[in-house]
Amino acid sequence: MINRENNPDYLNSFLDYSTTILNKSPNSIKEYNYDISMFLKYIKIHYNLTSETDFSKITINDIPLDVIKKITLDDIHAFLSYLAIELKSKSTTRARKVSTIRIFFKYLTSKAHLLEKNPAQDLETPKLDRRLPKYLNLEESKRLLSVAASEDNRNKERDTAILKLFLNCGMRLSELVGIDIRDIDFSECKLTVIGKGNKERTLYLNKSCIDAIKDYLAVRPSQGVKVDKLHSDRALFLSERRERISKRTVQHIVEKELRAAGLDTSKFSTHKLRHTAATLMYQYGNVDIRALQVLLGHESISTTEIYTHVNNEQVRDAIEKNPLKDF
């Protein structure tokens, strides 16, 4: 929950604009508020407006617009340098803050007309580290599903359905916990989810997923389900307390099943199941990268390209198929 009293008016106006005009999700608004608050706290130190160095104790609601008007591109670079050197922030974290700062200053200049010049106009995004995503191979994925479906698991129908949706559809954790029963079209074998940026997209369900969902719905509690602000009565997946399942509970379920399958829980997680789905579809399904981009809900195809990596056997096979190998 954002405490708007801690913000200057121009920051709250930016958050309102992002909510109503840009249609950003509550999570995005929280991230915007966190990023800009942190930036303004740094500016206060940078401009010697406070002797406090503990960010948690620095207030920003007293920063006048005149200070914002003085900010230059060099000041923003200094903030990014502080993140990289002092806080050891990853390039992905810095890239997100760059994106937020850009949107913030664009609003102040071209929408609110509070600034004449945009100091972030030429701000570049930090080069991202391109690391291959960790994922389960095909046999490990099958083992995980088998363990979840075992008779020892009292929630086997629910947990199997959860894992099958992750591994077959590559959905995000937030998307999974947000599924309502009415979002599923059984006749068309498809599902509507709300992804990043509050964007709606359609996921098509194979027979394995449809069967798993039906098996779970057959045992899903129908009595005593909470009617609350989370709309638990509509939710597909329920916790044992008969309310919409939380992200943390799903993470716990995945961690428990990974451990039962003999898989490294420090290496794999719910997000790694998304990586697994994308990688297996690309490696075994001959899936076009643009189709994969739509399926995963990526805005940029460069994000999807991390799944087009190949394993060592594929590299070896490519060498053996070189027409010059016998020349």
C-alpha positions as CSV (number, residue, x, y, z in Angstrom):
1,M,0.0,0.0,0.0
2,I,1.4,3.4,-1.0
3,N,1.4,6.1,1.6
4,R,0.7,9.1,-0.6
5,E,1.3,11.6,2.3
6,N,5.0,10.7,2.1
7,N,5.1,11.8,-1.6
8,P,5.3,15.3,-3.1
9,D,2.3,16.3,-5.1
10,Y,4.0,16.0,-8.5
11,L,4.9,12.3,-7.7
12,N,1.3,11.5,-6.7
13,S,0.1,13.2,-9.9
14,F,2.5,11.0,-11.9
15,L,1.1,7.9,-10.2
16,D,-2.5,9.0,-10.9
17,Y,-1.6,9.5,-14.6
18,S,0.1,6.1,-14.8
19,T,-3.0,4.5,-13.3
20,T,-5.7,6.2,-15.2
21,I,-4.1,7.0,-18.6
22,L,-1.3,4.5,-19.0
23,N,-3.5,1.8,-17.4
24,K,-0.6,0.4,-15.3
25,S,-1.3,-2.4,-12.8
26,P,-1.2,-1.9,-9.1
27,N,2.1,-3.7,-9.0
28,S,3.6,-1.4,-11.6
29,I,2.4,1.6,-9.7
30,K,4.1,0.3,-6.5
31,E,7.3,-0.2,-8.5
32,Y,7.1,3.4,-10.0
33,N,6.6,4.8,-6.5
34,Y,9.5,2.8,-5.1
35,D,11.8,3.7,-7.9
36,I,11.1,7.5,-7.9
37,S,11.1,7.7,-4.1
38,M,14.6,6.1,-4.1
39,F,15.8,8.4,-6.8
40,L,14.5,11.5,-5.0
41,K,16.1,10.4,-1.7
42,Y,19.4,10.0,-3.6
43,I,18.9,13.5,-5.1
44,K,18.4,14.9,-1.6
45,I,21.8,13.5,-0.5
46,H,23.5,14.4,-3.8
47,Y,22.4,18.0,-3.5
48,N,23.3,18.2,0.2
49,L,19.7,18.8,1.2
50,T,20.0,16.3,4.1
51,S,22.8,15.0,6.4
52,E,20.9,11.7,6.7
53,T,22.4,8.7,4.8
54,D,19.9,6.1,5.9
55,F,17.5,6.0,2.9
56,S,14.7,4.6,5.2
57,K,14.8,7.8,7.3
58,I,14.9,10.3,4.4
59,T,11.7,12.2,3.6
60,I,10.8,13.3,0.1
61,N,7.5,15.1,0.5
62,D,9.4,18.4,1.2
63,I,11.4,18.4,-2.1
64,P,10.1,21.4,-4.1
65,L,9.6,21.4,-7.8
66,D,12.5,23.9,-8.1
67,V,14.9,21.1,-7.1
68,I,13.5,18.8,-9.7
69,K,14.0,21.5,-12.3
70,K,17.8,21.5,-11.5
71,I,18.2,17.8,-12.2
72,T,20.5,17.0,-15.1
73,L,21.4,13.9,-17.0
74,D,24.7,13.8,-15.1
75,D,22.7,13.5,-11.8
76,I,20.7,10.6,-13.1
77,H,24.0,8.9,-14.2
78,A,25.4,9.5,-10.7
79,F,22.3,7.7,-9.3
80,L,22.8,4.7,-11.6
81,S,26.5,4.6,-10.6
82,Y,25.5,4.6,-7.0
83,L,23.1,1.7,-7.6
84,A,25.8,-0.3,-9.5
85,I,28.8,0.4,-7.2
86,E,27.4,0.9,-3.7
87,L,24.3,-1.3,-3.9
88,K,25.7,-3.8,-6.4
89,S,22.4,-3.7,-8.3
90,K,22.0,-6.0,-11.3
91,S,21.7,-4.5,-14.7
92,T,18.1,-5.6,-14.9
93,T,17.3,-3.6,-11.7
94,R,19.0,-0.5,-13.1
95,A,17.3,-0.9,-16.4
96,R,13.9,-0.9,-14.7
97,K,14.8,2.3,-12.8
98,V,15.9,3.9,-16.0
99,S,12.6,3.1,-17.6
100,T,10.7,4.5,-14.6
101,I,12.8,7.7,-14.5
102,R,12.2,8.2,-18.3
103,I,8.4,7.9,-17.9
104,F,8.5,10.2,-14.9
105,F,10.3,13.0,-16.6
106,K,8.4,12.6,-19.8
107,Y,5.2,13.1,-17.8
108,L,6.6,16.2,-16.0
109,T,7.6,17.8,-19.3
110,S,5.1,16.8,-22.0
111,K,2.0,16.0,-20.0
112,A,2.0,18.1,-16.8
113,H,4.2,20.8,-18.3
114,L,5.9,21.4,-15.0
115,L,9.4,21.2,-16.6
116,E,10.7,23.0,-19.7
117,K,13.5,20.5,-20.4
118,N,13.6,16.7,-19.9
119,P,16.9,15.6,-18.4
120,A,16.2,12.0,-19.1
121,Q,15.6,12.5,-22.8
122,D,18.9,11.0,-23.8
123,L,19.1,8.5,-21.0
124,E,20.2,5.1,-22.2
125,T,19.3,1.7,-20.9
126,P,22.2,-0.2,-19.2
127,K,23.4,-3.1,-21.3
128,L,21.8,-6.2,-19.9
129,D,23.7,-9.4,-18.9
130,R,22.5,-12.1,-21.3
131,R,22.6,-15.3,-19.3
132,L,21.1,-18.5,-20.4
133,P,18.0,-19.3,-18.3
134,K,18.0,-22.3,-16.0
135,Y,15.4,-24.8,-16.9
136,L,14.3,-28.4,-16.3
137,N,15.1,-30.9,-19.0
138,L,12.3,-33.1,-20.4
139,E,12.9,-36.1,-18.0
140,E,13.1,-33.8,-15.0
141,S,9.8,-32.2,-16.0
142,K,8.1,-35.5,-16.3
143,R,9.5,-36.6,-12.9
144,L,8.2,-33.4,-11.3
145,L,4.7,-34.0,-12.7
146,S,4.7,-37.7,-11.6
147,V,5.6,-36.7,-8.0
148,A,2.8,-34.1,-7.9
149,A,0.3,-36.7,-9.0
150,S,1.3,-39.3,-6.5
151,E,-1.2,-40.7,-4.0
152,D,0.9,-39.4,-1.2
153,N,0.0,-35.8,-2.1
154,R,-3.4,-34.9,-0.5
155,N,-3.7,-32.0,-3.0
156,K,-2.6,-34.0,-6.0
157,E,-5.3,-32.7,-8.4
158,R,-4.7,-29.1,-7.5
159,D,-0.9,-29.3,-7.5
160,T,-0.8,-31.3,-10.8
161,A,-3.0,-28.7,-12.5
162,I,-0.8,-25.9,-11.3
163,L,2.4,-27.6,-12.5
164,K,0.8,-28.5,-15.9
165,L,-0.2,-25.0,-16.5
166,F,3.3,-23.7,-15.7
167,L,5.0,-26.3,-17.7
168,N,2.7,-26.4,-20.7
169,C,1.7,-22.7,-21.0
170,G,4.7,-20.8,-19.6
171,M,2.5,-18.5,-17.6
172,R,3.7,-16.2,-14.9
173,L,3.1,-16.8,-11.2
174,S,0.9,-13.7,-10.9
175,E,-1.1,-14.8,-13.9
176,L,-1.7,-18.3,-12.4
177,V,-3.0,-17.0,-9.0
178,G,-5.3,-14.6,-10.8
179,I,-7.2,-17.2,-12.8
180,D,-10.9,-17.3,-12.3
181,I,-13.0,-20.3,-13.3
182,R,-14.9,-18.0,-15.7
183,D,-11.7,-17.2,-17.5
184,I,-11.6,-20.8,-18.9
185,D,-13.4,-21.6,-22.2
186,F,-13.6,-25.4,-22.2
187,S,-15.3,-25.6,-25.5
188,E,-12.5,-23.6,-27.2
189,C,-9.8,-25.0,-25.0
190,K,-8.4,-21.6,-24.1
191,L,-7.8,-19.4,-21.1
192,T,-7.6,-15.7,-20.6
193,V,-5.0,-14.3,-18.3
194,I,-4.0,-10.8,-17.2
195,G,-0.2,-10.3,-17.7
196,K,2.3,-7.5,-17.1
197,G,1.0,-4.0,-17.6
198,N,-2.5,-5.2,-17.0
199,K,-2.6,-6.7,-20.5
200,E,-5.0,-9.4,-21.3
201,R,-3.9,-12.3,-23.5
202,T,-5.2,-15.7,-24.5
203,L,-3.5,-19.0,-23.8
204,Y,-4.6,-22.1,-25.6
205,L,-4.8,-25.3,-23.5
206,N,-3.8,-28.7,-24.6
207,K,-5.7,-31.9,-23.6
208,S,-3.3,-32.5,-20.7
209,C,-4.1,-29.1,-19.2
210,I,-7.8,-29.4,-19.8
211,D,-8.0,-32.8,-18.2
212,A,-5.9,-31.6,-15.2
213,I,-8.2,-28.6,-14.6
214,K,-11.3,-30.8,-14.9
215,D,-9.9,-33.3,-12.4
216,Y,-9.2,-30.5,-10.0
217,L,-12.6,-28.9,-10.4
218,A,-14.2,-32.2,-9.5
219,V,-12.6,-32.0,-6.1
220,R,-12.3,-28.3,-5.6
221,P,-14.2,-27.2,-2.5
222,S,-17.7,-25.8,-3.3
223,Q,-18.8,-25.1,0.3
224,G,-17.3,-22.6,2.7
225,V,-15.3,-20.7,0.1
226,K,-14.6,-17.2,1.3
227,V,-16.3,-14.3,-0.3
228,D,-13.7,-11.6,0.1
229,K,-11.9,-8.7,-1.7
230,L,-9.8,-11.3,-3.6
231,H,-13.0,-12.8,-5.1
232,S,-12.0,-16.2,-3.8
233,D,-15.4,-17.6,-4.7
234,R,-14.5,-17.1,-8.4
235,A,-10.9,-18.3,-8.1
236,L,-9.8,-21.5,-9.9
237,F,-7.1,-22.4,-7.4
238,L,-7.9,-22.3,-3.7
239,S,-5.7,-22.8,-0.6
240,E,-6.6,-25.2,2.2
241,R,-8.2,-22.2,3.9
242,R,-10.6,-22.1,1.0
243,E,-9.5,-18.7,-0.3
244,R,-7.7,-17.7,-3.5
245,I,-4.3,-19.3,-3.5
246,S,-1.5,-16.8,-2.8
247,K,1.8,-16.5,-4.7
248,R,3.7,-17.6,-1.6
249,T,1.6,-20.8,-1.3
250,V,2.2,-21.6,-5.0
251,Q,5.9,-21.1,-4.4
252,H,5.8,-23.4,-1.4
253,I,4.0,-26.1,-3.5
254,V,6.5,-25.9,-6.3
255,E,9.4,-26.0,-3.8
256,K,7.9,-29.0,-2.0
257,E,7.4,-30.9,-5.3
258,L,10.8,-30.1,-6.6
259,R,12.4,-31.4,-3.4
260,A,10.2,-34.6,-3.6
261,A,11.4,-35.1,-7.2
262,G,15.0,-34.8,-6.1
263,L,15.6,-31.5,-7.9
264,D,17.7,-28.6,-6.6
265,T,15.4,-26.0,-5.0
266,S,18.2,-23.4,-5.0
267,K,18.4,-23.7,-8.7
268,F,14.8,-24.0,-9.7
269,S,11.6,-22.0,-8.9
270,T,8.2,-21.1,-10.2
271,H,9.8,-18.7,-12.7
272,K,12.2,-21.4,-13.8
273,L,9.1,-23.5,-14.8
274,R,8.2,-20.7,-17.2
275,H,11.7,-20.9,-18.6
276,T,11.3,-24.7,-18.9
277,A,8.0,-24.4,-20.8
278,A,9.5,-21.9,-23.3
279,T,12.7,-23.9,-23.8
280,L,11.0,-27.3,-24.3
281,M,8.5,-25.8,-26.7
282,Y,11.3,-24.2,-28.7
283,Q,13.5,-27.3,-28.6
284,Y,10.9,-30.0,-29.2
285,G,8.0,-28.2,-30.8
286,N,9.6,-26.4,-33.7
287,V,7.8,-23.3,-32.4
288,D,8.3,-20.1,-34.3
289,I,10.0,-17.5,-32.1
290,R,7.3,-14.9,-32.8
291,A,4.6,-17.4,-31.7
292,L,6.6,-18.0,-28.6
293,Q,6.7,-14.2,-28.0
294,V,2.9,-13.9,-28.1
295,L,2.5,-17.0,-25.9
296,L,4.8,-15.7,-23.2
297,G,3.4,-12.1,-23.4
298,H,6.8,-10.5,-24.2
299,E,6.7,-6.9,-25.4
300,S,10.1,-7.2,-27.1
301,I,11.2,-10.2,-29.1
302,S,14.7,-9.7,-27.7
303,T,13.4,-11.0,-24.4
304,T,12.1,-14.1,-26.1
305,E,15.4,-14.8,-27.8
306,I,17.0,-16.0,-24.6
307,Y,15.0,-19.2,-25.1
308,T,16.5,-19.9,-28.5
309,H,19.7,-21.3,-26.9
310,V,20.7,-24.8,-27.9
311,N,22.2,-27.6,-25.9
312,N,25.6,-29.2,-26.4
313,E,24.1,-32.2,-28.2
314,Q,22.5,-29.9,-30.8
315,V,25.9,-28.2,-31.3
316,R,27.6,-31.5,-31.7
317,D,24.9,-32.7,-34.1
318,A,25.3,-29.5,-36.2
319,I,29.1,-30.2,-36.5
320,E,28.5,-33.8,-37.6
321,K,26.0,-32.6,-40.3
322,N,28.5,-30.2,-41.8
323,P,28.8,-31.3,-45.5
324,L,32.6,-30.7,-45.4
325,K,33.2,-33.2,-42.5
326,D,34.3,-35.9,-44.9
327,F,36.2,-33.8,-47.3
